[in-house]
Amino acid sequence: MSFENQWKVVGRADAPIDPGEGIAFVSDPGFGGIDVFIGKVRDLNQGRPVLGISYDLFEPLVLNEFQRLIETISADFGPRIKLYVAHAKGRLAVGDVAVVVAAGSPHRDEAFRACRQLIEGVKHRSPIWKQEHYQDGDSEWSEGCSLCQPNTEHAHVDGHVHDHSH
């Protein structure tokens, strides 16, 4: 049995991203495992107080990448996995939900691994630019792997690892 999956971009003018929607979407009576990642705007990044974030993206390209990620992960885990991803665009305040990914499967291990693979793929492969707005009035843009925490390694959805310590 194969499941349909869902991916979307939610504009700030739309209703905020609801993690409950992702949980409901990946739920199934045959699933014993559901894993959810919720990414929120934090008030401090690399020692700098943050007021908010603006996400800029070209929606058709982002949606195509989300679809490719879901197809790759579905192929890795087989037909008994259900996946969901929603990412915000526009200006967000501290505490707002920026991204939700969810995975449902018969067993917890599959759900954990698929959810992790999906969020890493969104962060590393999706053409999404983030502009942080700081309390001092400055702002800074970043994209792709630069969205990762410095001095850490992250496994990509395609299996390779980037070392951000340099």
MDTraj code that builds the backbone (N, CA, C; nanometers):
import mdtraj as md
import numpy as np

residues = "MET SER PHE GLU ASN GLN TRP LYS VAL VAL GLY ARG ALA ASP ALA PRO ILE ASP PRO GLY GLU GLY ILE ALA PHE VAL SER ASP PRO GLY PHE GLY GLY ILE ASP VAL PHE ILE GLY LYS VAL ARG ASP LEU ASN GLN GLY ARG PRO VAL LEU GLY ILE SER TYR ASP LEU PHE GLU PRO LEU VAL LEU ASN GLU PHE GLN ARG LEU ILE GLU THR ILE SER ALA ASP PHE GLY PRO ARG ILE LYS LEU TYR VAL ALA HIS ALA LYS GLY ARG LEU ALA VAL GLY ASP VAL ALA VAL VAL VAL ALA ALA GLY SER PRO HIS ARG ASP GLU ALA PHE ARG ALA CYS ARG GLN LEU ILE GLU GLY VAL LYS HIS ARG SER PRO ILE TRP LYS GLN GLU HIS TYR GLN ASP GLY ASP SER GLU TRP SER GLU GLY CYS SER LEU CYS GLN PRO ASN THR GLU HIS ALA HIS VAL ASP GLY HIS VAL HIS ASP HIS SER HIS".split()
xyz = np.array([
    [0.0837, -0.1172, 0.0000],
    [0.0000, 0.0000, 0.0000],
    [0.0891, 0.1247, 0.0000],
    [0.0610, 0.2168, -0.0881],
    [0.1383, 0.3398, -0.0995],
    [0.0517, 0.4572, -0.0544],
    [0.1158, 0.5570, 0.0076],
    [0.0440, 0.6713, 0.0602],
    [0.0770, 0.7966, -0.0193],
    [-0.0169, 0.8873, -0.0242],
    [0.0079, 1.0204, -0.0781],
    [0.0811, 1.0998, 0.0287],
    [0.1631, 1.1946, -0.0145],
    [0.2365, 1.2801, 0.0778],
    [0.1979, 1.4244, 0.0515],
    [0.2405, 1.5153, 0.1377],
    [0.2032, 1.6544, 0.1225],
    [0.3237, 1.7438, 0.1456],
    [0.3367, 1.8463, 0.0608],
    [0.4405, 1.9470, 0.0777],
    [0.3812, 2.0800, 0.0369],
    [0.4179, 2.1853, 0.1088],
    [0.3626, 2.3168, 0.0784],
    [0.4487, 2.4258, 0.1390],
    [0.4253, 2.5454, 0.0890],
    [0.4860, 2.6664, 0.1425],
    [0.3716, 2.7507, 0.1953],
    [0.3886, 2.8047, 0.3142],
    [0.2834, 2.8838, 0.3776],
    [0.3313, 3.0280, 0.3896],
    [0.2603, 3.1195, 0.3258],
    [0.2948, 3.2613, 0.3340],
    [0.2488, 3.3218, 0.4649],
    [0.3165, 3.4253, 0.5069],
    [0.2845, 3.4907, 0.6345],
    [0.1423, 3.5456, 0.6342],
    [0.0931, 3.5842, 0.5167],
    [-0.0435, 3.6360, 0.5095],
    [-0.1460, 3.5241, 0.5295],
    [-0.1034, 3.4009, 0.5044],
    [-0.1900, 3.2857, 0.5277],
    [-0.1920, 3.2562, 0.6776],
    [-0.2679, 3.1559, 0.7155],
    [-0.2664, 3.1126, 0.8552],
    [-0.1279, 3.0587, 0.8881],
    [-0.0810, 3.0750, 1.0112],
    [0.0499, 3.0210, 1.0488],
    [0.0547, 2.8697, 1.0305],
    [0.1752, 2.8166, 1.0188],
    [0.1916, 2.6714, 1.0071],
    [0.1433, 2.6060, 1.1355],
    [0.0616, 2.5029, 1.1203],
    [0.0053, 2.4311, 1.2341],
    [0.0669, 2.2916, 1.2422],
    [0.1514, 2.2654, 1.3428],
    [0.2113, 2.1323, 1.3556],
    [0.1059, 2.0214, 1.3653],
    [-0.0102, 2.0529, 1.4213],
    [-0.1174, 1.9540, 1.4315],
    [-0.1637, 1.9043, 1.2962],
    [-0.1571, 1.9913, 1.1954],
    [-0.1949, 1.9504, 1.0596],
    [-0.0992, 1.8432, 1.0081],
    [0.0293, 1.8609, 1.0352],
    [0.1277, 1.7617, 0.9934],
    [0.1074, 1.6286, 1.0634],
    [0.0817, 1.6334, 1.1931],
    [0.0577, 1.5106, 1.2696],
    [-0.0654, 1.4384, 1.2173],
    [-0.1730, 1.5134, 1.1954],
    [-0.2961, 1.4536, 1.1433],
    [-0.2725, 1.3933, 1.0054],
    [-0.1948, 1.4623, 0.9225],
    [-0.1717, 1.4152, 0.7864],
    [-0.0970, 1.2825, 0.7833],
    [0.0041, 1.2643, 0.8685],
    [0.0845, 1.1413, 0.8643],
    [0.0275, 1.0300, 0.9528],
    [-0.0836, 1.0555, 1.0181],
    [-0.1460, 0.9536, 1.1031],
    [-0.2177, 0.8496, 1.0183],
    [-0.2155, 0.7263, 1.0663],
    [-0.2823, 0.6154, 0.9995],
    [-0.3037, 0.5066, 1.1046],
    [-0.4160, 0.4349, 1.0987],
    [-0.4406, 0.3299, 1.1979],
    [-0.3312, 0.2219, 1.2020],
    [-0.2587, 0.2029, 1.0930],
    [-0.1530, 0.1024, 1.0894],
    [-0.0174, 0.1530, 1.1335],
    [-0.0116, 0.2803, 1.1730],
    [0.1169, 0.3394, 1.2105],
    [0.1322, 0.3438, 1.3616],
    [0.2419, 0.2884, 1.4093],
    [0.2751, 0.2948, 1.5509],
    [0.3762, 0.4045, 1.5806],
    [0.4325, 0.4636, 1.4750],
    [0.5338, 0.5661, 1.4946],
    [0.5041, 0.6918, 1.4149],
    [0.5039, 0.8043, 1.4844],
    [0.4926, 0.9358, 1.4205],
    [0.6005, 1.0226, 1.4818],
    [0.6794, 1.0854, 1.3965],
    [0.7832, 1.1754, 1.4429],
    [0.7623, 1.3102, 1.3767],
    [0.7827, 1.4164, 1.4536],
    [0.7595, 1.5525, 1.4044],
    [0.8774, 1.6400, 1.4431],
    [0.9236, 1.7213, 1.3484],
    [1.0211, 1.8250, 1.3787],
    [0.9529, 1.9594, 1.3561],
    [0.9637, 2.0473, 1.4549],
    [0.9089, 2.1820, 1.4464],
    [1.0242, 2.2795, 1.4624],
    [1.0465, 2.3608, 1.3608],
    [1.1503, 2.4625, 1.3664],
    [1.0867, 2.5982, 1.3929],
    [1.1318, 2.6647, 1.4989],
    [1.0772, 2.7949, 1.5369],
    [1.1860, 2.9010, 1.5322],
    [1.1454, 3.0256, 1.5180],
    [1.2385, 3.1382, 1.5187],
    [1.2832, 3.1606, 1.6629],
    [1.4157, 3.1573, 1.6836],
    [1.4695, 3.1776, 1.8187],
    [1.5159, 3.3224, 1.8348],
    [1.5352, 3.3617, 1.9590],
    [1.5683, 3.5017, 1.9890],
    [1.7173, 3.5313, 1.9926],
    [1.8015, 3.4307, 1.9684],
    [1.9461, 3.4501, 1.9729],
    [2.0114, 3.3563, 1.8721],
    [2.1014, 3.4083, 1.7896],
    [2.1767, 3.3246, 1.6970],
    [2.3219, 3.3699, 1.6954],
    [2.4115, 3.2779, 1.7262],
    [2.5551, 3.3043, 1.7297],
    [2.5871, 3.4287, 1.8127],
    [2.5204, 3.4373, 1.9278],
    [2.5457, 3.5453, 2.0219],
    [2.4775, 3.6771, 1.9902],
    [2.3993, 3.6816, 1.8833],
    [2.3333, 3.8065, 1.8444],
    [2.1838, 3.7978, 1.8734],
    [2.1268, 3.8953, 1.9452],
    [1.9827, 3.8974, 1.9710],
    [1.9040, 3.9182, 1.8407],
    [1.8078, 3.8309, 1.8158],
    [1.7289, 3.8303, 1.6930],
    [1.5884, 3.8826, 1.7213],
    [1.5389, 3.9697, 1.6327],
    [1.4008, 4.0189, 1.6407],
    [1.3055, 3.9350, 1.5565],
    [1.3561, 3.8826, 1.4453],
    [1.2728, 3.8042, 1.3550],
    [1.3538, 3.7563, 1.2372],
    [1.2858, 3.6855, 1.1472],
    [1.3483, 3.6295, 1.0274],
    [1.2542, 3.6517, 0.9098],
    [1.3133, 3.6782, 0.7943],
    [1.2392, 3.6801, 0.6685],
    [1.2897, 3.5653, 0.5823],
    [1.1971, 3.4843, 0.5303],
    [1.2324, 3.3770, 0.4381],
    [1.1911, 3.4180, 0.2982],
    [1.2850, 3.4073, 0.2040],
    [1.2585, 3.4374, 0.0648],
    [1.2821, 3.3099, -0.0147],
    [1.1963, 3.2850, -0.1121],
    [1.2070, 3.1642, -0.1913],
    [1.1259, 3.1800, -0.3189],
    [1.1592, 3.0981, -0.4165],
    [1.0798, 3.0889, -0.5388],
    [0.9963, 2.9626, -0.5249],
    [0.8691, 2.9809, -0.4964],
    [0.7832, 2.8703, -0.4549],
    [0.7834, 2.7496, -0.5491],
    [0.7729, 2.7669, -0.6819],
    [0.7737, 2.6465, -0.7681],
    [0.9005, 2.5625, -0.7528],
    [1.0168, 2.6264, -0.7409],
    [1.1420, 2.5507, -0.7228],
    [1.1451, 2.4801, -0.5878],
    [1.1007, 2.5488, -0.4841],
    [1.0996, 2.4886, -0.3507],
    [1.0050, 2.3688, -0.3474],
    [0.8866, 2.3835, -0.4039],
    [0.7911, 2.2730, -0.4045],
    [0.8440, 2.1545, -0.4853],
    [0.9129, 2.1820, -0.5963],
    [0.9742, 2.0729, -0.6730],
    [1.0797, 2.0004, -0.5908],
    [1.1599, 2.0755, -0.5158],
    [1.2623, 2.0131, -0.4311],
    [1.1983, 1.9322, -0.3189],
    [1.0939, 1.9853, -0.2562],
    [1.0227, 1.9099, -0.1522],
    [0.9717, 1.7778, -0.2104],
    [0.9149, 1.7840, -0.3310],
    [0.8633, 1.6627, -0.3947],
    [0.9762, 1.5631, -0.4188],
    [1.0918, 1.6094, -0.4692],
    [1.2061, 1.5207, -0.4921],
    [1.2538, 1.4575, -0.3611],
    [1.2607, 1.5374, -0.2559],
    [1.3020, 1.4839, -0.1260],
    [1.2072, 1.3742, -0.0797],
    [1.0800, 1.4003, -0.0905],
    [0.9796, 1.3025, -0.0470],
    [0.9879, 1.1762, -0.1314],
    [1.0082, 1.1907, -0.2626],
    [1.0218, 1.0732, -0.3487],
    [1.1459, 0.9917, -0.3110],
    [1.2567, 1.0595, -0.2817],
    [1.3800, 0.9903, -0.2422],
    [1.3605, 0.9152, -0.1117],
    [1.3024, 0.9817, -0.0142],
    [1.2822, 0.9193, 0.1172],
    [1.1819, 0.8056, 0.1069],
    [1.0757, 0.8244, 0.0295],
    [0.9772, 0.7173, 0.0099],
    [1.0423, 0.5954, -0.0541],
    [1.1319, 0.6181, -0.1490],
    [1.2024, 0.5063, -0.2126],
    [1.2928, 0.4355, -0.1118],
    [1.3565, 0.5121, -0.0223],
    [1.4449, 0.4531, 0.0791],
    [1.3679, 0.3692, 0.1808],
    [1.2487, 0.4140, 0.2192],
    [1.1750, 0.3496, 0.3276],
    [1.0602, 0.2616, 0.2806],
    [1.0287, 0.2649, 0.1533],
    [0.9223, 0.1801, 0.1009],
    [0.7856, 0.2445, 0.1112],
    [0.6859, 0.1711, 0.0695],
    [0.5516, 0.2287, 0.0563],
    [0.4786, 0.2539, 0.1887],
    [0.5316, 0.2042, 0.3003],
    [0.4617, 0.2210, 0.4282],
    [0.5168, 0.3395, 0.5075],
    [0.5361, 0.4519, 0.4393],
    [0.5812, 0.5743, 0.5053],
    [0.4954, 0.6880, 0.4527],
    [0.4615, 0.7800, 0.5397],
    [0.3826, 0.8965, 0.4993],
    [0.4576, 1.0199, 0.5472],
    [0.4751, 1.1188, 0.4582],
    [0.5597, 1.2345, 0.4864],
    [0.4853, 1.3653, 0.4640],
    [0.5263, 1.4655, 0.5417],
    [0.4646, 1.5990, 0.5351],
    [0.5741, 1.7023, 0.5567],
    [0.5715, 1.8103, 0.4790],
    [0.6620, 1.9233, 0.5016],
    [0.5881, 2.0527, 0.4693],
    [0.6026, 2.1498, 0.5576],
    [0.5495, 2.2842, 0.5349],
    [0.6558, 2.3833, 0.5799],
    [0.6848, 2.4827, 0.4953],
    [0.7848, 2.5846, 0.5282],
    [0.7226, 2.7218, 0.5080],
    [0.7543, 2.8123, 0.5989],
    [0.7018, 2.9485, 0.5918],
    [0.7792, 3.0321, 0.4910],
    [0.7135, 3.1349, 0.4405],
    [0.7809, 3.2375, 0.3618],
    [0.7369, 3.3725, 0.4172],
    [0.8193, 3.4733, 0.3962],
    [0.7874, 3.6061, 0.4478],
    [0.8481, 3.6286, 0.5853],
    [0.7994, 3.7318, 0.6521],
    [0.8551, 3.7752, 0.7808],
    [0.7915, 3.6984, 0.8962],
    [0.8760, 3.6486, 0.9855],
    [0.8310, 3.5778, 1.1051],
    [0.8913, 3.6438, 1.2280],
    [0.8192, 3.6403, 1.3368],
    [0.8665, 3.6941, 1.4638],
    [0.9265, 3.5816, 1.5474],
    [0.9997, 3.6188, 1.6502],
    [1.0541, 3.5214, 1.7444],
    [0.9376, 3.4376, 1.7988],
    [0.9569, 3.3065, 1.7982],
    [0.8541, 3.2147, 1.8463],
    [0.7632, 3.1596, 1.7385],
    [0.7611, 3.2226, 1.6195],
    [0.6774, 3.1721, 1.5109],
    [0.7347, 3.0411, 1.4571],
    [0.6463, 2.9555, 1.4061],
    [0.6866, 2.8289, 1.3456],
    [0.7325, 2.8563, 1.2026],
    [0.8558, 2.8158, 1.1713],
    [0.9126, 2.8363, 1.0388],
    [0.8998, 2.7121, 0.9506],
    [0.9097, 2.5936, 1.0107],
    [0.9041, 2.4701, 0.9331],
    [0.8486, 2.3573, 1.0198],
    [0.7723, 2.2705, 0.9550],
    [0.7244, 2.1478, 1.0191],
    [0.7461, 2.0338, 0.9209],
    [0.8119, 1.9293, 0.9660],
    [0.8194, 1.8052, 0.8895],
    [0.7687, 1.6939, 0.9805],
    [0.7005, 1.5980, 0.9191],
    [0.6452, 1.4866, 0.9951],
    [0.6570, 1.3594, 0.9122],
    [0.6728, 1.2490, 0.9820],
    [0.6787, 1.1172, 0.9179],
    [0.5969, 1.0200, 1.0013],
    [0.5177, 0.9398, 0.9337],
    [0.4406, 0.8346, 0.9986],
    [0.4757, 0.7013, 0.9352],
    [0.4880, 0.5989, 1.0178],
    [0.5221, 0.4647, 0.9685],
    [0.4760, 0.3599, 1.0697],
    [0.4797, 0.2332, 1.0314],
    [0.4393, 0.1296, 1.1257],
    [0.5260, 0.1243, 1.2513],
    [0.6549, 0.1632, 1.2406],
    [0.7470, 0.1517, 1.3532],
    [0.8203, 0.2827, 1.3786],
    [0.8583, 0.3077, 1.5028],
    [0.9197, 0.4351, 1.5419],
    [1.0531, 0.4609, 1.4743],
    [1.1358, 0.3577, 1.4574],
    [1.2669, 0.3781, 1.3985],
    [1.2560, 0.4377, 1.2581],
    [1.1664, 0.3842, 1.1772],
    [1.1454, 0.4378, 1.0428],
    [1.0984, 0.5826, 1.0490],
    [1.0061, 0.6119, 1.1400],
    [0.9534, 0.7482, 1.1516],
    [1.0639, 0.8452, 1.1926],
    [1.1455, 0.8087, 1.2923],
    [1.2558, 0.8953, 1.3352],
    [1.3535, 0.9214, 1.2203],
    [1.3964, 0.8138, 1.1550],
    [1.4969, 0.8279, 1.0491],
    [1.4432, 0.9054, 0.9295],
    [1.3199, 0.8789, 0.8897],
    [1.2616, 0.9495, 0.7747],
    [1.2422, 1.0976, 0.8058],
    [1.1977, 1.1287, 0.9267],
    [1.1781, 1.2683, 0.9659],
    [1.3110, 1.3424, 0.9653],
    [1.4151, 1.2808, 1.0199],
    [1.5475, 1.3429, 1.0221],
    [1.6005, 1.3640, 0.8807],
    [1.5841, 1.2645, 0.7970],
    [1.6301, 1.2749, 0.6586],
    [1.5550, 1.3871, 0.5863],
    [1.4267, 1.4010, 0.6132],
    [1.3467, 1.5042, 0.5475],
    [1.3881, 1.6441, 0.5920],
    [1.4042, 1.6688, 0.7218],
    [1.4412, 1.8034, 0.7653],
    [1.5819, 1.8387, 0.7189],
    [1.6746, 1.7430, 0.7206],
    [1.8095, 1.7715, 0.6721],
    [1.8062, 1.8041, 0.5232],
    [1.7246, 1.7334, 0.4466],
    [1.7110, 1.7622, 0.3046],
    [1.6531, 1.9001, 0.2791],
    [1.5520, 1.9374, 0.3572],
    [1.4927, 2.0715, 0.3439],
    [1.5989, 2.1765, 0.3708],
    [1.6759, 2.1610, 0.4765],
    [1.7775, 2.2596, 0.5144],
    [1.8929, 2.2663, 0.4150],
    [1.9348, 2.1525, 0.3605],
    [2.0550, 2.1480, 0.2774],
    [2.0292, 2.1633, 0.1285],
    [1.9111, 2.1279, 0.0816],
    [1.8891, 2.1230, -0.0629],
    [1.7852, 2.2207, -0.1148],
    [1.7035, 2.2759, -0.0300],
    [1.5948, 2.3624, -0.0781],
    [1.6452, 2.5051, -0.1004],
    [1.6051, 2.5676, -0.2110],
    [1.6475, 2.7054, -0.2391],
    [1.5670, 2.8059, -0.1560],
    [1.6023, 2.8132, -0.0288],
    [1.5347, 2.9027, 0.0660],
    [1.6410, 2.9921, 0.1281],
    [1.6174, 3.1215, 0.1245],
    [1.7110, 3.2182, 0.1816],
    [1.6508, 3.2745, 0.3088],
    [1.7337, 3.2887, 0.4098],
    [1.6904, 3.3374, 0.5413],
    [1.7615, 3.4690, 0.5694],
    [1.6849, 3.5711, 0.6048],
    [1.7418, 3.6985, 0.6478],
    [1.7054, 3.7186, 0.7941],
    [1.8089, 3.7175, 0.8796],
    [1.7859, 3.7428, 1.0217],
    [1.7892, 3.8926, 1.0470],
    [1.6960, 3.9374, 1.1293],
    [1.6876, 4.0784, 1.1683],
    [1.7284, 4.0877, 1.3150],
    [1.8327, 4.1679, 1.3427],
    [1.8909, 4.1744, 1.4759],
    [1.8447, 4.2985, 1.5515],
    [1.8549, 4.2915, 1.6835],
    [1.8141, 4.4035, 1.7690],
    [1.8947, 4.5299, 1.7436],
    [2.0181, 4.5148, 1.6965],
    [2.1004, 4.6334, 1.6718],
    [2.0653, 4.7035, 1.5403],
    [1.9618, 4.6544, 1.4682],
    [1.9188, 4.7158, 1.3435],
    [1.9815, 4.6539, 1.2200],
    [2.0822, 4.5709, 1.2368],
    [2.1486, 4.5047, 1.1263],
    [2.0661, 4.3831, 1.0836],
    [2.0948, 4.3322, 0.9641],
    [2.0350, 4.2070, 0.9187],
    [2.1375, 4.1338, 0.8338],
    [2.1176, 4.0020, 0.8187],
    [2.2128, 3.9183, 0.7476],
    [2.1382, 3.8072, 0.6747],
    [2.1786, 3.7800, 0.5475],
    [2.1186, 3.6746, 0.4656],
    [2.2015, 3.5465, 0.4741],
    [2.1353, 3.4317, 0.4653],
    [2.2042, 3.3041, 0.4541],
    [2.1177, 3.2097, 0.3718],
    [2.1806, 3.1011, 0.3210],
    [2.1103, 3.0047, 0.2372],
    [2.1703, 2.8664, 0.2559],
    [2.0881, 2.7642, 0.2321],
    [2.1354, 2.6259, 0.2255],
    [2.2131, 2.5827, 0.3473],
    [2.3327, 2.5243, 0.3253],
    [2.4134, 2.4706, 0.4346],
    [2.4534, 2.5781, 0.5338],
    [2.4509, 2.7041, 0.4912],
    [2.4827, 2.8106, 0.5861],
    [2.3743, 2.8254, 0.6922],
    [2.2601, 2.7593, 0.6712],
    [2.1548, 2.7616, 0.7726],
    [2.1863, 2.6656, 0.8874],
    [2.2876, 2.5814, 0.8683],
    [2.3270, 2.4853, 0.9716],
    [2.4067, 2.5550, 1.0798],
    [2.4142, 2.4935, 1.1941],
    [2.4944, 2.5466, 1.3026],
    [2.6422, 2.5325, 1.2669],
    [2.7241, 2.6329, 1.2950],
    [2.8664, 2.6215, 1.2661],
    [2.9324, 2.5177, 1.3564],
    [3.0468, 2.4687, 1.3116],
    [3.1283, 2.3735, 1.3870],
    [3.0574, 2.2416, 1.4156],
    [2.9694, 2.2017, 1.3243],
    [2.9019, 2.0725, 1.3387],
    [2.9007, 2.0023, 1.2051],
    [2.8777, 1.8723, 1.2089],
    [2.8639, 1.7951, 1.0867],
    [2.7180, 1.7567, 1.0716],
    [2.6697, 1.7578, 0.9468],
    [2.5314, 1.7217, 0.9184],
    [2.5287, 1.6248, 0.8014],
    [2.4627, 1.5128, 0.8187],
    [2.4452, 1.4183, 0.7096],
    [2.3345, 1.4689, 0.6183],
    [2.3623, 1.4727, 0.4913],
    [2.2644, 1.5164, 0.3928],
    [2.1735, 1.4014, 0.3550],
    [2.0630, 1.4349, 0.2905],
    [1.9671, 1.3357, 0.2478],
    [2.0297, 1.2385, 0.1479],
    [2.1326, 1.2810, 0.0744],
    [2.1964, 1.1925, -0.0216],
    [2.3165, 1.1196, 0.0386],
    [2.3371, 1.1328, 0.1704],
    [2.4363, 1.0535, 0.2395],
    [2.5698, 1.1198, 0.2647],
    [2.6030, 1.2297, 0.1955],
    [2.7333, 1.2894, 0.2232],
    [2.7246, 1.3857, 0.3411],
    [2.8389, 1.4162, 0.3970],
    [2.8451, 1.4974, 0.5180],
    [2.9232, 1.6246, 0.4896],
    [2.8761, 1.7357, 0.5426],
    [2.9499, 1.8617, 0.5366],
    [3.0057, 1.8919, 0.6739],
    [3.1298, 1.9260, 0.6779],
    [3.1943, 1.9683, 0.8016],
    [3.1998, 2.1196, 0.7995],
    [3.1288, 2.1841, 0.8914],
    [3.1198, 2.3300, 0.8948],
    [3.2179, 2.3913, 0.9937],
    [3.3231, 2.3195, 1.0278],
    [3.4163, 2.3705, 1.1287],
    [3.5208, 2.4634, 1.0698],
    [3.5267, 2.4783, 0.9383],
    [3.6271, 2.5645, 0.8779],
    [3.5689, 2.6956, 0.8300],
])
top = md.Topology()
chain = top.add_chain()
for i, resn in enumerate(residues, 1):
    res = top.add_residue(resn, chain, resSeq=i)
    for name in ("N", "CA", "C"):
        top.add_atom(name, md.element.get_by_symbol(name[0]), res)
traj = md.Trajectory(xyz[None], top)
